[in-house]
Amino acid sequence: MALPVREQAKYWGIATAVFLVTLWFLGDVILPFVLGGAIAYCLDPIADRLQRAGCSRVASVAIISLVAALIFILLILLVIPTLIQQTSSLINTAPELFGRLQAGLTDRFPQLMDADSTIRQQLLAIGETIQSKGGELVNGILTSALGLINILVLLVVVPVVTIYMLLDWDNMTAKIDDMLPRDHVETIRTLARDIDATLASFIRGQGTVCLILGTYYAVALMLAGLNFGLIVGFIAGLITFIPYVGALVGGILAVGLALFQFWGSVELADGDTVSYATNWLRIGIVAGIFGLGQFLEGNILTPKLVGGSVGLHPVWLLFALSVFGSLFGFVGMLVAVPIAAVIGVVTRYALGRYKDSLLYRGQSKGD
């Protein structure tokens, strides 16, 4: 006989409270294990495919580990130093960019750029703020995300946790399934499948889209000759999971930098005045890169990798990231996506049960 609803709500409430309290007090400690579990979850389908291809579980995990180590080494040697260098250069160059914007506005709208003009003062203030606070912002992000626990420990513990969890993933899921309350096992399994489908669509599918588009934007912008192309591509790819926002923010940033870089100028060289015409072709190429990226995302990548319905609305996802990030720090941001998926799936299930109930349908025989 199943427990009364009130008793079930009490036990589930206690379990939720224990989870939140554990997250609150042990957030710093469990960070490597949360990261390792998230990576193992993303890599488990690859291990399963290798097994179906004839490899043992151990061999599959070994192949994945070798490929991941190679990619990590390449990132350390090639990408990350350039990304850091371009970020620092962009922060230091910001006052110059705003100075050129001020000069352009002065030429076209002199009445707006008087000495006491509010617009002029704001542009100067923005440029100085970005230069003075930009480095602090980068350091603050790194401190909040990685300063919670020693970076060396993360680099050592996370791969070890990932490998062990990837090896035992099927056994862990089987043991968890065996511990489910028998009265609700089928319901929980159904909800778990829906949650897994939602997470797979978002984390694996949307994550792959972000990686592909970020790489495409970075490489294409660098080939187009745009300064800071790598950092612009990184930013655009990172926020691609928000529909249109990634391309919009990245496009505005890239086109703005292109205007500053390829706009016509006059300078004195060897005693002679040299004029440089505006390179509209380069500016058009930068804009076209983001137009093509939007086409690829909307017509090829998202339909193929994510599917028609992810089940996580961008606004709901951003709300969950904000709330859990504020309450539990970096660990809270990591668990925000799966928790948002759980809440979304459970809410849809509850709404379905409500619409099947007499409370919604009433006693009418015509229903």
CORHUKA-V984842 format. One record per residue. N is the residue number from 1. RES is the residue in one letter. SS is DSSP state (helix for helix, strand for strand, loop for the rest). PSI is psi in whole degrees, -180 to 180 (999 if undefined). Layout:
# CORHUKA-V984842
N_RES_SS_PSI, N_RES_SS_PSI
This chain:
# CORHUKA-V984842
1_M_loop_132, 2_A_loop_151, 3_L_loop_151, 4_P_loop_155, 5_V_helix_-39, 6_R_helix_-40, 7_E_helix_-42, 8_Q_helix_-44, 9_A_helix_-36, 10_K_helix_-46, 11_Y_helix_-42, 12_W_helix_-36, 13_G_helix_-41, 14_I_helix_-43, 15_A_helix_-41, 16_T_helix_-43, 17_A_helix_-43, 18_V_helix_-42, 19_F_helix_-47, 20_L_helix_-40, 21_V_helix_-41, 22_T_helix_-42, 23_L_helix_-37, 24_W_helix_-47, 25_F_helix_-29, 26_L_helix_19, 27_G_helix_-45, 28_D_helix_-37, 29_V_helix_-40, 30_I_helix_0, 31_L_helix_-48, 32_P_helix_-33, 33_F_helix_-36, 34_V_helix_-44, 35_L_helix_-45, 36_G_helix_-41, 37_G_helix_-40, 38_A_helix_-43, 39_I_helix_-42, 40_A_helix_-39, 41_Y_helix_-42, 42_C_helix_-31, 43_L_helix_-13, 44_D_helix_-42, 45_P_helix_-34, 46_I_helix_-43, 47_A_helix_-39, 48_D_helix_-40, 49_R_helix_-40, 50_L_helix_-36, 51_Q_helix_-42, 52_R_helix_-24, 53_A_loop_-4, 54_G_loop_-5, 55_C_loop_151, 56_S_loop_168, 57_R_helix_-41, 58_V_helix_-45, 59_A_helix_-39, 60_S_helix_-46, 61_V_helix_-37, 62_A_helix_-42, 63_I_helix_-46, 64_I_helix_-41, 65_S_helix_-42, 66_L_helix_-44, 67_V_helix_-42, 68_A_helix_-41, 69_A_helix_-40, 70_L_helix_-44, 71_I_helix_-42, 72_F_helix_-43, 73_I_helix_-43, 74_L_helix_-40, 75_L_helix_-44, 76_I_helix_-40, 77_L_helix_-35, 78_L_helix_-46, 79_V_helix_-52, 80_I_helix_-45, 81_P_helix_-42, 82_T_helix_-39, 83_L_helix_-44, 84_I_helix_-42, 85_Q_helix_-43, 86_Q_helix_-36, 87_T_helix_-47, 88_S_helix_-42, 89_S_helix_-40, 90_L_helix_-41, 91_I_helix_-43, 92_N_helix_-28, 93_T_helix_-14, 94_A_helix_-46, 95_P_helix_-38, 96_E_helix_-41, 97_L_helix_-42, 98_F_helix_-30, 99_G_helix_-41, 100_R_helix_-37, 101_L_helix_-42, 102_Q_helix_-43, 103_A_helix_-42, 104_G_helix_-42, 105_L_helix_-34, 106_T_helix_-41, 107_D_helix_-40, 108_R_helix_-34, 109_F_loop_71, 110_P_helix_-30, 111_Q_helix_-21, 112_L_helix_-13, 113_M_loop_35, 114_D_loop_167, 115_A_loop_-35, 116_D_loop_13, 117_S_loop_138, 118_T_helix_-40, 119_I_helix_-44, 120_R_helix_-45, 121_Q_helix_-39, 122_Q_helix_-41, 123_L_helix_-43, 124_L_helix_-42, 125_A_helix_-40, 126_I_helix_-46, 127_G_helix_-45, 128_E_helix_-38, 129_T_helix_-44, 130_I_helix_-42, 131_Q_helix_-41, 132_S_helix_-34, 133_K_helix_-14, 134_G_helix_-46, 135_G_helix_-40, 136_E_helix_-37, 137_L_helix_-47, 138_V_helix_-45, 139_N_helix_-37, 140_G_helix_-40, 141_I_helix_-46, 142_L_helix_-38, 143_T_helix_-44, 144_S_helix_-32, 145_A_helix_-40, 146_L_helix_-16, 147_G_loop_-8, 148_L_loop_-27, 149_I_loop_151, 150_N_loop_133, 151_I_helix_-38, 152_L_helix_-39, 153_V_helix_-42, 154_L_helix_-45, 155_L_helix_-25, 156_V_helix_-46, 157_V_helix_-43, 158_V_helix_-49, 159_P_helix_-39, 160_V_helix_-46, 161_V_helix_-42, 162_T_helix_-46, 163_I_helix_-46, 164_Y_helix_-41, 165_M_helix_-36, 166_L_helix_-37, 167_L_helix_-40, 168_D_loop_17, 169_W_helix_-49, 170_D_helix_-39, 171_N_helix_-40, 172_M_helix_-45, 173_T_helix_-36, 174_A_helix_-40, 175_K_helix_-39, 176_I_helix_-41, 177_D_helix_-36, 178_D_helix_-22, 179_M_loop_-3, 180_L_loop_145, 181_P_loop_128, 182_R_helix_-30, 183_D_helix_-23, 184_H_helix_16, 185_V_helix_-42, 186_E_helix_-39, 187_T_helix_-45, 188_I_helix_-39, 189_R_helix_-41, 190_T_helix_-46, 191_L_helix_-40, 192_A_helix_-39, 193_R_helix_-40, 194_D_helix_-41, 195_I_helix_-43, 196_D_helix_-40, 197_A_helix_-40, 198_T_helix_-47, 199_L_helix_-41, 200_A_helix_-41, 201_S_helix_-42, 202_F_helix_-57, 203_I_helix_-52, 204_R_helix_-49, 205_G_helix_-56, 206_Q_helix_-34, 207_G_helix_-40, 208_T_helix_-40, 209_V_helix_-45, 210_C_helix_-43, 211_L_helix_-45, 212_I_helix_-47, 213_L_helix_-39, 214_G_helix_-43, 215_T_helix_-43, 216_Y_helix_-49, 217_Y_helix_-46, 218_A_helix_-49, 219_V_helix_-46, 220_A_helix_-42, 221_L_helix_-37, 222_M_helix_-39, 223_L_helix_-30, 224_A_loop_-6, 225_G_loop_14, 226_L_loop_128, 227_N_loop_145, 228_F_loop_26, 229_G_helix_-36, 230_L_helix_-46, 231_I_helix_-36, 232_V_helix_-44, 233_G_helix_-39, 234_F_helix_-45, 235_I_helix_-45, 236_A_helix_-43, 237_G_helix_-35, 238_L_helix_-35, 239_I_loop_18, 240_T_loop_-22, 241_F_loop_-17, 242_I_loop_114, 243_P_loop_130, 244_Y_loop_-26, 245_V_helix_-42, 246_G_helix_-49, 247_A_helix_-36, 248_L_helix_-50, 249_V_helix_-48, 250_G_helix_-40, 251_G_helix_-45, 252_I_helix_-44, 253_L_helix_-45, 254_A_helix_-46, 255_V_helix_-38, 256_G_helix_-45, 257_L_helix_-37, 258_A_helix_-39, 259_L_helix_-42, 260_F_helix_-39, 261_Q_helix_-40, 262_F_helix_5, 263_W_loop_149, 264_G_loop_147, 265_S_strand_164, 266_V_strand_130, 267_E_strand_162, 268_L_strand_119, 269_A_strand_119, 270_D_loop_39, 271_G_loop_-6, 272_D_strand_147, 273_T_strand_123, 274_V_strand_128, 275_S_strand_139, 276_Y_strand_124, 277_A_loop_156, 278_T_loop_128, 279_N_loop_83, 280_W_helix_-28, 281_L_helix_-47, 282_R_helix_-41, 283_I_helix_-41, 284_G_helix_-37, 285_I_helix_-43, 286_V_helix_-45, 287_A_helix_-39, 288_G_helix_-31, 289_I_helix_-43, 290_F_helix_-31, 291_G_helix_-43, 292_L_helix_-38, 293_G_helix_-42, 294_Q_helix_-40, 295_F_helix_-45, 296_L_helix_-41, 297_E_helix_-49, 298_G_helix_-28, 299_N_helix_-19, 300_I_helix_-59, 301_L_helix_-56, 302_T_helix_-46, 303_P_helix_-36, 304_K_helix_-42, 305_L_helix_-30, 306_V_helix_-43, 307_G_loop_-180, 308_G_loop_-33, 309_S_loop_116, 310_V_loop_-36, 311_G_loop_-1, 312_L_loop_105, 313_H_loop_138, 314_P_helix_-39, 315_V_helix_-43, 316_W_helix_-40, 317_L_helix_-45, 318_L_helix_-37, 319_F_helix_-45, 320_A_helix_-43, 321_L_helix_-41, 322_S_helix_-46, 323_V_helix_-52, 324_F_helix_-32, 325_G_helix_-39, 326_S_helix_-39, 327_L_helix_-40, 328_F_helix_8, 329_G_helix_-149, 330_F_helix_-37, 331_V_helix_-38, 332_G_helix_-36, 333_M_helix_-34, 334_L_helix_-40, 335_V_helix_-6, 336_A_helix_-41, 337_V_helix_-52, 338_P_helix_-36, 339_I_helix_-41, 340_A_helix_-39, 341_A_helix_-42, 342_V_helix_-48, 343_I_helix_-41, 344_G_helix_-45, 345_V_helix_-45, 346_V_helix_-39, 347_T_helix_-44, 348_R_helix_-38, 349_Y_helix_-44, 350_A_helix_-39, 351_L_helix_-38, 352_G_helix_-44, 353_R_helix_-38, 354_Y_helix_-42, 355_K_helix_-17, 356_D_helix_-6, 357_S_loop_164, 358_L_helix_-26, 359_L_helix_-36, 360_Y_helix_-47, 361_R_helix_-25, 362_G_loop_-168, 363_Q_loop_6, 364_S_loop_134, 365_K_loop_-18, 366_G_loop_-11, 367_D_loop_999
